[in-house]
Amino acid sequence: MALPSTDFIGSGTPNIAVTGGVLTGPLGTPVPTTAAAVIDPLIKPLGYVSEDGLEPQGERTVNAIRDWNADIIAQLQTEHSVRFSLTLYGAWDEDVLAAVFGAENLTVTPATPSTGKLITVQETGSVLPNAVWIFDMKTAEKKLRIVLPNAKLSETTERSFVAGELAGFQIVVEAFKDDAGIKAYRYYDDGVFESAS
């Protein structure tokens, strides 16, 4: 029997140098199909995420069916979900604001000699569109990319505006099935390269 190996462990560190860790783009944008494939420029990075990182909140629940004798005779699945929660710190980032409030609710005016870039957000309460979401991680040479081709924000909570903390948005991203019936694709690269012969 083989002993445990550190080849199979890693952490969820964001792949900041390549993608920024969390990205989103319009529904239907071509998505990467490996842990290292180039990401379409329509899919934008959303900047800093809090130290709590990316929290998987998906679940699979079953209903235990018992017979007259109270023995479990079947397990029937009643729910399966894929969702992730995180906190975005980019409260002045146009792409973050578009993800949280909807791009159609933003008006952006480029910077001038007398003002910075101006962003006006109109909170209309309109339903946010489904979108592509990508979570990109790296530990040493190991990579993990989670791709949600059809997802949307199911919860958004704005952080308090106080002197001792960063503003931002706590969000939950819920995945839905794509045209192939897949909710999420996880692409792992163990970082162990084949030695040259």
C-alpha positions in Angstrom: 0.0 0.0 0.0 1.4 3.4 -1.0 2.0 6.0 1.7 0.3 9.4 1.6 2.0 11.9 -0.8 2.2 15.6 -0.9 1.7 15.3 -4.6 -2.0 15.3 -4.0 -2.5 18.2 -1.7 -2.7 21.9 -2.2 -4.5 25.1 -1.2 -7.0 27.4 -2.8 -4.6 30.3 -3.6 -5.9 32.6 -6.3 -4.0 32.5 -9.6 -3.3 36.3 -9.4 -0.4 36.4 -11.8 -2.4 35.0 -14.6 -6.1 35.7 -14.2 -6.8 37.4 -10.8 -8.7 34.5 -9.3 -12.3 35.4 -10.0 -13.7 36.3 -13.4 -17.1 36.9 -15.0 -18.4 37.5 -18.5 -21.5 37.5 -20.7 -23.5 34.2 -20.9 -22.4 32.4 -24.1 -18.8 33.6 -24.1 -16.5 30.7 -25.0 -15.0 29.2 -21.8 -11.6 27.6 -21.3 -11.5 23.8 -21.2 -8.3 23.2 -19.3 -6.7 24.7 -16.2 -4.3 26.7 -18.3 -6.2 27.6 -21.4 -6.3 31.3 -22.4 -9.5 33.0 -21.2 -11.6 35.1 -23.6 -11.0 38.8 -23.1 -14.8 39.3 -22.6 -14.4 37.5 -19.3 -13.1 40.1 -16.9 -11.2 39.7 -13.6 -12.9 41.1 -10.5 -9.9 42.0 -8.4 -9.3 41.4 -4.8 -11.3 38.8 -2.8 -11.4 38.7 1.0 -9.1 36.4 3.0 -12.1 34.1 3.5 -11.5 33.1 -0.1 -14.0 31.0 -2.1 -16.4 29.0 -0.1 -18.2 26.1 -1.8 -21.8 25.9 -0.7 -23.2 23.4 -3.0 -25.0 20.4 -1.6 -26.6 17.1 -2.4 -29.6 16.1 -0.3 -31.6 12.9 -0.2 -34.8 11.8 1.3 -34.5 8.5 3.2 -37.5 6.3 2.6 -38.4 3.9 5.4 -40.7 0.9 5.4 -43.2 -0.1 8.1 -40.3 -1.5 10.1 -38.4 1.8 10.1 -35.7 0.4 7.9 -34.3 2.6 5.2 -35.1 1.0 1.9 -34.3 3.8 -0.5 -32.4 7.1 -0.8 -34.1 9.5 -3.2 -32.1 12.6 -4.2 -34.2 15.7 -3.7 -31.7 18.4 -4.5 -28.3 19.0 -6.0 -26.8 22.5 -6.2 -23.5 24.1 -7.1 -22.9 27.5 -5.5 -19.9 29.5 -4.2 -19.8 32.4 -1.8 -17.1 35.1 -1.7 -16.5 38.8 -0.9 -15.4 41.1 -3.6 -13.4 44.2 -2.4 -13.4 46.1 -5.7 -16.2 48.6 -4.8 -14.8 51.2 -7.3 -14.2 48.6 -10.0 -16.5 49.0 -13.1 -16.5 45.2 -13.7 -17.4 44.4 -10.1 -20.2 47.0 -10.1 -21.5 45.6 -13.4 -21.6 42.1 -12.0 -23.4 43.2 -8.8 -25.9 45.8 -10.2 -26.1 44.8 -13.9 -24.1 46.4 -16.7 -27.2 48.1 -18.1 -27.5 50.1 -14.8 -24.0 51.6 -15.0 -23.0 54.8 -16.8 -19.3 55.3 -17.1 -17.6 58.6 -18.0 -13.9 58.5 -18.8 -11.4 60.4 -16.6 -10.7 64.0 -17.5 -8.0 66.5 -16.4 -10.4 67.5 -13.5 -12.0 64.2 -12.5 -11.3 60.6 -12.3 -13.4 58.0 -14.1 -17.0 58.6 -13.1 -19.4 55.6 -12.6 -23.0 56.2 -11.9 -25.0 53.2 -10.7 -28.8 53.2 -10.9 -30.3 50.6 -8.5 -33.4 49.5 -10.4 -33.9 46.0 -8.8 -34.0 44.5 -12.3 -33.2 40.8 -12.5 -29.5 40.2 -13.1 -28.6 38.1 -16.2 -27.0 34.7 -16.1 -23.3 34.9 -16.9 -20.0 32.9 -17.1 -18.1 32.7 -13.8 -14.6 31.3 -13.4 -12.6 30.7 -10.3 -8.9 30.2 -11.0 -6.4 28.8 -8.4 -2.8 27.8 -8.2 -0.6 26.1 -5.5 3.1 25.9 -6.6 2.7 24.2 -10.0 -0.7 22.7 -9.3 -3.7 24.4 -10.9 -7.4 24.3 -10.4 -9.9 26.1 -12.5 -13.7 25.9 -11.8 -15.8 27.1 -14.7 -19.5 27.9 -14.4 -20.8 28.5 -18.0 -24.3 29.4 -16.8 -24.5 31.0 -13.4 -25.9 34.1 -11.7 -25.8 35.9 -8.4 -28.4 34.5 -6.0 -27.4 36.7 -3.1 -25.7 40.0 -2.7 -25.0 41.8 0.5 -23.1 45.1 0.6 -20.5 45.5 3.3 -20.7 48.3 5.8 -19.0 51.7 5.0 -16.7 52.1 8.0 -13.2 53.5 8.5 -11.6 50.3 9.7 -12.8 47.9 6.9 -12.8 47.7 3.2 -16.1 48.3 1.3 -17.2 45.5 -1.0 -19.9 42.9 -1.7 -20.5 39.5 -0.3 -22.0 37.4 -3.1 -23.3 33.9 -3.7 -22.9 32.6 -7.3 -25.3 29.8 -8.2 -24.7 27.5 -11.2 -27.2 26.1 -13.6 -26.9 23.4 -16.2 -25.4 24.4 -19.6 -26.6 23.0 -22.9 -24.7 19.8 -22.2 -26.4 19.4 -18.8 -23.3 20.4 -16.8 -23.4 22.8 -13.9 -19.7 23.2 -13.3 -16.4 22.0 -14.9 -13.4 21.5 -12.6 -10.1 21.4 -14.4 -7.2 20.1 -12.3 -3.5 20.1 -13.3 -1.2 18.3 -10.8 1.8 20.2 -12.1 3.9 17.0 -12.4 5.5 17.1 -15.9 6.6 14.0 -17.8 10.3 13.7 -17.6 12.2 13.9 -21.0 13.4 10.5 -22.3 
